Amino acid sequence: MYAEIVAKAASLFEQSHDGGRFHVLFWDCGTLGKIEKRVLEMLQAKKLKIHLVSEILTDCGKSLDAYIVSPHDFHPNKLAHEKIARYVVTHILG
């Protein structure tokens, strides 16, 4: 269902923004469980433009702690957001 919702959002965005392109930033830093792997496969099957965060934060596999709030909270921290934002500006918007 999640992949269907994202694909529909992409379709609606691209229909309402002439020339606009919908992009997905997929957090794949750290270990991916079966569910996350399946979600990524389903998003890829929808032919969405996907950017893997591990390709943006290229050292996140070895230095995950540098990019998360804490060992108990795997949400991206300020540094992660800054680097991802730079990537978006340079590679998607630029």
DSSP file (Angstrom, degrees, kcal/mol; ACC not computed):
  #  RESIDUE AA STRUCTURE BP1 BP2  ACC     N-H-->O    O-->H-N    N-H-->O    O-->H-N    TCO  KAPPA ALPHA  PHI   PSI    X-CA   Y-CA   Z-CA
    1    1 A M     >        0   0    0      0, 0.0     4,-2.3     0, 0.0     5,-0.2   0.000 360.0 360.0 360.0 -38.4    0.0    0.0    0.0
    2    2 A Y  H  >  +     0   0    0      1,-0.2     4,-2.5     2,-0.2     5,-0.2   0.938 360.0  48.4 -59.4 -47.9    2.9    2.4    0.8
    3    3 A A  H  > S+     0   0    0      1,-0.2     4,-2.5     2,-0.2    -1,-0.2   0.869 110.3  52.7 -61.5 -36.8    4.4    2.1   -2.6
    4    4 A E  H  > S+     0   0    0      2,-0.2     4,-2.3     1,-0.2    -1,-0.2   0.907 109.4  48.9 -64.2 -41.8    1.0    2.7   -4.2
    5    5 A I  H  X S+     0   0    0     -4,-2.3     4,-2.5     2,-0.2    -2,-0.2   0.928 113.0  46.6 -64.2 -45.8    0.5    5.9   -2.1
    6    6 A V  H  X S+     0   0    0     -4,-2.5     4,-2.4     1,-0.2    -2,-0.2   0.911 112.5  50.1 -64.4 -42.1    4.0    7.2   -3.1
    7    7 A A  H  X S+     0   0    0     -4,-2.5     4,-2.3    -5,-0.2    -1,-0.2   0.891 111.3  48.8 -63.4 -39.7    3.4    6.4   -6.7
    8    8 A K  H  X S+     0   0    0     -4,-2.3     4,-2.8     2,-0.2     5,-0.2   0.909 110.2  51.1 -66.4 -41.6    0.1    8.2   -6.7
    9    9 A A  H  X S+     0   0    0     -4,-2.5     4,-2.6     2,-0.2    -2,-0.2   0.907 110.3  50.1 -60.5 -41.7    1.7   11.2   -5.0
   10   10 A A  H  X S+     0   0    0     -4,-2.4     4,-2.7     2,-0.2    -2,-0.2   0.930 111.4  48.2 -61.7 -45.7    4.3   11.2   -7.7
   11   11 A S  H  X S+     0   0    0     -4,-2.3     4,-2.0     1,-0.2    -2,-0.2   0.929 113.3  46.5 -61.4 -46.9    1.7   11.0  -10.4
   12   12 A L  H  X S+     0   0    0     -4,-2.8     4,-1.9     2,-0.2    -1,-0.2   0.908 113.1  50.1 -63.3 -42.2   -0.4   13.9   -8.9
   13   13 A F  H  X S+     0   0    0     -4,-2.6     4,-1.3    -5,-0.2    -2,-0.2   0.946 112.4  45.8 -60.9 -48.9    2.7   16.0   -8.4
   14   14 A E  H  < S+     0   0    0     -4,-2.7     5,-0.3     1,-0.2     6,-0.3   0.806 112.2  51.8 -69.2 -28.7    3.9   15.6  -12.0
   15   15 A Q  H  < S+     0   0    0     -4,-2.0    -1,-0.2    -5,-0.2    -2,-0.2   0.858 116.0  40.1 -71.4 -35.7    0.5   16.2  -13.4
   16   16 A S  H  < S+     0   0    0     -4,-1.9     2,-0.5     1,-0.2    -2,-0.2   0.558 112.1  57.5 -93.6  -7.8    0.1   19.5  -11.4
   17   17 A H  S >< S-     0   0    0     -4,-1.3     3,-3.4    -5,-0.1    -1,-0.2  -0.822  86.5-137.0-125.0  90.9    3.7   20.7  -11.9
   18   18 A D  T 3  S+     0   0    0     -2,-0.5     3,-0.1     1,-0.3    -3,-0.1  -0.217  89.7   2.1 -51.9 119.2    4.4   21.0  -15.6
   19   19 A G  T 3  S+     0   0    0     -5,-0.3    -1,-0.3     1,-0.3     2,-0.1   0.383 100.2 137.3  83.1  -4.7    7.9   19.7  -16.1
   20   20 A G    <   -     0   0    0     -3,-3.4     2,-0.4    -6,-0.3    -1,-0.3  -0.406  40.5-152.6 -73.9 151.9    8.3   18.8  -12.5
   21   21 A R        -     0   0    0     -3,-0.1     2,-0.4    -2,-0.1    -3,-0.0  -0.994   9.3-135.7-130.2 128.2    9.8   15.5  -11.5
   22   22 A F        -     0   0    0     -2,-0.4    27,-0.7   -12,-0.1     2,-0.4  -0.659  23.6-168.8 -83.3 132.0    9.0   13.6   -8.2
   23   23 A H  E     -a   49   0A   0     -2,-0.4     2,-0.5    25,-0.1    27,-0.2  -0.937  12.0-148.6-123.9 146.7   12.0   12.2   -6.4
   24   24 A V  E     -a   50   0A   0     25,-2.9    27,-3.2    -2,-0.4     2,-0.7  -0.962   2.8-156.4-113.7 128.2   12.2    9.8   -3.5
   25   25 A L  E     -a   51   0A   0     -2,-0.5     2,-0.6    25,-0.2    27,-0.2  -0.929  17.8-162.3-100.9 114.0   15.1    9.9   -1.0
   26   26 A F  E     -a   52   0A   0     25,-2.6    27,-2.8    -2,-0.7     2,-0.8  -0.874  13.5-138.4-108.0 117.7   15.3    6.5    0.6
   27   27 A W        +     0   0    0     -2,-0.6    25,-0.1    25,-0.2    -2,-0.0  -0.610  38.5 154.4 -75.3 108.0   17.1    6.1    3.8
   28   28 A D        +     0   0    0     -2,-0.8     2,-0.2     4,-0.1    -1,-0.2   0.094  26.0 127.1-122.0  20.7   19.1    2.9    3.5
   29   29 A C        +     0   0    0      2,-0.1     2,-0.2    35,-0.0    32,-0.1  -0.543  67.2  13.1 -77.8 145.7   21.9    3.7    6.0
   30   30 A G  S    S-     0   0    0     -2,-0.2     2,-0.4    30,-0.1    31,-0.0  -0.496 119.9 -26.0  82.9-160.9   22.5    1.0    8.6
   31   31 A T        -     0   0    0     -2,-0.2     2,-0.5    30,-0.0    -2,-0.1  -0.728  58.7-142.2 -93.0 136.8   20.9   -2.4    8.1
   32   32 A L        -     0   0    0     -2,-0.4     2,-0.1    -4,-0.1    -2,-0.1  -0.835  14.9-146.3 -96.3 129.6   17.8   -2.9    6.1
   33   33 A G     >  -     0   0    0     -2,-0.5     4,-2.4     1,-0.1     5,-0.2  -0.236  35.8 -90.7 -81.0 178.7   15.3   -5.4    7.4
   34   34 A K  H  > S+     0   0    0      1,-0.2     4,-2.2     2,-0.2     5,-0.2   0.880 126.7  51.4 -58.9 -39.5   13.1   -7.5    5.2
   35   35 A I  H  > S+     0   0    0      2,-0.2     4,-2.7     1,-0.2    -1,-0.2   0.940 110.3  47.1 -66.1 -46.8   10.3   -4.9    5.2
   36   36 A E  H  > S+     0   0    0      1,-0.2     4,-2.5     2,-0.2    -2,-0.2   0.905 112.4  50.2 -62.5 -41.2   12.6   -2.0    4.2
   37   37 A K  H  X S+     0   0    0     -4,-2.4     4,-2.3     1,-0.2    -1,-0.2   0.912 112.1  47.9 -62.4 -41.7   14.1   -4.1    1.4
   38   38 A R  H  X S+     0   0    0     -4,-2.2     4,-2.5    -5,-0.2    -2,-0.2   0.903 109.9  52.2 -66.8 -40.8   10.7   -5.1    0.1
   39   39 A V  H  X S+     0   0    0     -4,-2.7     4,-2.5     2,-0.2     5,-0.2   0.935 110.0  49.0 -60.3 -45.8    9.5   -1.4    0.2
   40   40 A L  H  X S+     0   0    0     -4,-2.5     4,-2.6     1,-0.2    -2,-0.2   0.924 110.7  50.6 -60.2 -44.3   12.5   -0.4   -1.8
   41   41 A E  H  X S+     0   0    0     -4,-2.3     4,-2.1     1,-0.2    -1,-0.2   0.905 111.3  48.3 -59.2 -42.2   11.8   -3.2   -4.3
   42   42 A M  H  X S+     0   0    0     -4,-2.5     4,-1.0     2,-0.2    -1,-0.2   0.888 111.4  49.3 -68.6 -38.4    8.2   -2.1   -4.6
   43   43 A L  H  <>S+     0   0    0     -4,-2.5     5,-1.3     1,-0.2     3,-0.5   0.911 111.5  49.7 -65.7 -41.2    9.2    1.6   -5.1
   44   44 A Q  H ><5S+     0   0    0     -4,-2.6     3,-1.9     1,-0.2    -2,-0.2   0.882 105.4  57.2 -63.8 -37.7   11.7    0.6   -7.8
   45   45 A A  H 3<5S+     0   0    0     -4,-2.1    -1,-0.2     1,-0.3    -2,-0.2   0.776  99.3  59.9 -63.8 -25.8    9.0   -1.5   -9.5
   46   46 A K  T 3<5S-     0   0    0     -4,-1.0    -1,-0.3    -3,-0.5    -2,-0.2   0.432 112.6-122.7 -81.3   1.0    6.9    1.7   -9.8
   47   47 A K  T < 5 +     0   0    0     -3,-1.9    -3,-0.2     1,-0.2     2,-0.2   0.824  53.8 162.6  61.4  33.9    9.8    3.3  -11.8
   48   48 A L      < -     0   0    0     -5,-1.3     2,-0.9     1,-0.1    -1,-0.2  -0.498  50.3-105.6 -79.9 153.5   10.1    6.1   -9.4
   49   49 A K  E     -a   23   0A   0    -27,-0.7   -25,-2.9    -2,-0.2     2,-0.4  -0.724  49.5-173.1 -80.3 108.0   13.2    8.3   -9.3
   50   50 A I  E     -a   24   0A   0     -2,-0.9     2,-0.5   -27,-0.2   -25,-0.2  -0.890  18.8-165.8-113.7 133.6   14.9    7.0   -6.2
   51   51 A H  E     -a   25   0A   0    -27,-3.2   -25,-2.6    -2,-0.4     2,-0.4  -0.976  18.8-140.3-114.8 118.8   18.0    8.4   -4.5
   52   52 A L  E >   -a   26   0A   0     -2,-0.5     3,-1.7   -27,-0.2     4,-0.5  -0.660   6.2-142.7 -79.7 129.6   19.6    6.1   -1.9
   53   53 A V  G >> S+     0   0    0    -27,-2.8     4,-3.5    -2,-0.4     3,-1.3   0.812  99.7  67.1 -63.0 -28.7   20.8    8.1    1.1
   54   54 A S  G 34 S+     0   0    0    -28,-0.4    -1,-0.3     1,-0.3     6,-0.2   0.732  98.7  52.7 -64.0 -19.8   23.8    5.7    1.3
   55   55 A E  G <4 S+     0   0    0     -3,-1.7     3,-0.3     1,-0.1    -1,-0.3   0.580 114.9  41.2 -88.4 -11.3   25.0    7.2   -2.0
   56   56 A I  T <4 S+     0   0    0     -3,-1.3     2,-1.1    -4,-0.5    -2,-0.2   0.833 122.1  38.0 -95.6 -51.3   24.7   10.7   -0.5
   57   57 A L  S >< S-     0   0    0     -4,-3.5     3,-2.6     1,-0.2     4,-0.3  -0.686  80.2-179.6 -97.8  76.6   26.1   10.0    2.9
   58   58 A T  T 3  S+     0   0    0     -2,-1.1     3,-0.3     1,-0.3    -1,-0.2   0.659  75.1  47.2 -62.3 -18.6   28.7    7.6    1.5
   59   59 A D  T >> S+     0   0    0      1,-0.2     4,-2.8    -3,-0.1     3,-0.9   0.276  77.9 105.0-103.1  11.7   30.3    6.8    4.8
   60   60 A C  T <4 S+     0   0    0     -3,-2.6     4,-0.3     1,-0.3    -1,-0.2   0.772  72.7  62.9 -66.2 -24.3   27.0    6.1    6.7
   61   61 A G  T 34 S+     0   0    0     -3,-0.3    -1,-0.3    -4,-0.3     3,-0.2   0.861 118.1  26.9 -65.7 -34.4   27.6    2.4    6.5
   62   62 A K  T <4 S+     0   0    0     -3,-0.9    -2,-0.2     1,-0.1    -1,-0.2   0.737 133.7  34.5 -96.4 -28.4   30.7    2.7    8.7
   63   63 A S    ><  +     0   0    0     -4,-2.8     3,-1.7     1,-0.1     4,-0.4  -0.281  65.6 143.5-125.2  45.7   29.8    5.9   10.5
   64   64 A L  G >>  +     0   0    0     -4,-0.3     3,-2.3     1,-0.3     4,-0.6   0.865  68.3  65.0 -55.9 -38.9   26.1    5.7   11.1
   65   65 A D  G 34 S+     0   0    0      1,-0.3     3,-0.5     2,-0.2    -1,-0.3   0.767  93.0  63.1 -57.7 -25.5   26.3    7.4   14.5
   66   66 A A  G <4 S+     0   0    0     -3,-1.7    -1,-0.3     1,-0.2    13,-0.2   0.688 109.9  39.1 -70.9 -17.4   27.6   10.6   12.8
   67   67 A Y  T <4 S+     0   0    0     -3,-2.3    10,-1.9    -4,-0.4     2,-0.3   0.382 102.7  75.1-117.6   1.9   24.2   10.9   11.0
   68   68 A I  E  < S-B   76   0B   0     -4,-0.6     6,-0.2    -3,-0.5    10,-0.1  -0.810  79.5-119.0-117.2 159.8   21.6    9.9   13.5
   69   69 A V  E    S-     0   0B   0      6,-2.2     5,-0.2     4,-0.6    -1,-0.1   0.927  86.7 -34.2 -60.9 -47.7   20.1   11.6   16.5
   70   70 A S  E >   -B   73   0B   0      3,-2.1     3,-1.3     5,-0.2    -1,-0.2  -0.967  64.9 -89.8-164.0 169.2   21.3    8.9   18.9
   71   71 A P  T 3  S+     0   0    0      0, 0.0     3,-0.1     0, 0.0    -2,-0.0   0.686 130.5  45.4 -62.7 -14.6   21.8    5.1   19.1
   72   72 A H  T 3  S+     0   0    0      1,-0.2     2,-0.4     2,-0.0    -3,-0.0   0.467 113.7  50.7-104.7  -5.1   18.2    4.9   20.3
   73   73 A D  E <   -B   70   0B   0     -3,-1.3    -3,-2.1     2,-0.1    -4,-0.6  -0.889  60.9-172.4-138.1 102.5   16.8    7.3   17.7
   74   74 A F  E     +     0   0B   0     -2,-0.4     3,-0.1    -6,-0.2    -1,-0.1   0.253  44.1 124.5 -84.9  13.7   17.7    6.5   14.1
   75   75 A H  E    S-     0   0B   0      1,-0.1    -6,-2.2    -5,-0.1    -5,-0.2  -0.455  74.6 -93.6 -68.8 147.9   16.2    9.7   12.7
   76   76 A P  E     -B   68   0B   0      0, 0.0    -8,-0.3     0, 0.0    -1,-0.1  -0.318  42.4-142.2 -62.3 143.1   18.7   11.8   10.7
   77   77 A N     >  -     0   0    0    -10,-1.9     4,-2.5    -3,-0.1     5,-0.2  -0.265  35.2 -80.7 -95.5-172.6   20.5   14.5   12.6
   78   78 A K  H  > S+     0   0    0      1,-0.2     4,-2.6     2,-0.2     5,-0.2   0.900 128.3  51.5 -58.0 -45.1   21.4   18.1   11.6
   79   79 A L  H  > S+     0   0    0      1,-0.2     4,-2.4     2,-0.2     5,-0.2   0.919 110.3  48.9 -60.6 -44.7   24.6   16.9    9.7
   80   80 A A  H  > S+     0   0    0      1,-0.2     4,-2.6     2,-0.2     5,-0.2   0.930 111.9  49.0 -60.8 -45.6   22.6   14.4    7.7
   81   81 A H  H  X S+     0   0    0     -4,-2.5     4,-2.6     1,-0.2    -2,-0.2   0.901 110.6  50.9 -62.1 -40.6   20.0   16.9    6.8
   82   82 A E  H  X S+     0   0    0     -4,-2.6     4,-2.2     2,-0.2    -1,-0.2   0.931 113.0  44.3 -63.5 -45.5   22.6   19.4    5.7
   83   83 A K  H  X S+     0   0    0     -4,-2.4     4,-2.0     2,-0.2    -2,-0.2   0.893 114.8  48.6 -67.7 -39.4   24.4   17.0    3.5
   84   84 A I  H  X S+     0   0    0     -4,-2.6     4,-2.6    -5,-0.2    -1,-0.2   0.907 110.4  51.9 -66.3 -40.8   21.2   15.7    2.0
   85   85 A A  H  X S+     0   0    0     -4,-2.6     4,-2.6    -5,-0.2    -2,-0.2   0.907 108.4  51.0 -62.0 -41.9   20.0   19.2    1.4
   86   86 A R  H  X S+     0   0    0     -4,-2.2     4,-2.6     1,-0.2     5,-0.2   0.904 110.3  50.2 -60.9 -40.8   23.2   20.0   -0.4
   87   87 A Y  H  X>S+     0   0    0     -4,-2.0     4,-3.5     2,-0.2     5,-0.7   0.934 110.1  49.7 -62.6 -46.1   22.8   16.9   -2.6
   88   88 A V  I  X>S+     0   0    0     -4,-2.6     5,-3.0     1,-0.2     4,-1.6   0.935 113.5  45.6 -59.6 -47.0   19.2   17.9   -3.4
   89   89 A V  I  <>S+     0   0    0     -4,-2.6     5,-1.3     3,-0.2    -1,-0.2   0.924 122.0  37.1 -62.8 -44.2   20.2   21.4   -4.4
   90   90 A T  I  <5S+     0   0    0     -4,-2.6    -2,-0.2    -5,-0.2    -3,-0.2   0.921 129.8  25.2 -75.9 -46.3   23.2   20.2   -6.5
   91   91 A H  I  <5S+     0   0    0     -4,-3.5    -3,-0.2    -5,-0.2    -2,-0.2   0.694 132.2  27.2-100.0 -20.6   21.9   17.0   -8.1
   92   92 A I  I  <<S+     0   0    0     -4,-1.6    -3,-0.2    -5,-0.7    -4,-0.1   0.827 132.0  26.7-107.3 -51.7   18.2   17.4   -8.2
   93   93 A L  I   <       0   0    0     -5,-3.0    -4,-0.2     1,-0.2    -3,-0.2   0.832 360.0 360.0 -81.1 -32.7   17.4   21.1   -8.4
   94   94 A G      <       0   0    0     -5,-1.3    -1,-0.2    -6,-0.5    -4,-0.1   0.477 360.0 360.0 -73.3 360.0   20.6   22.2  -10.0
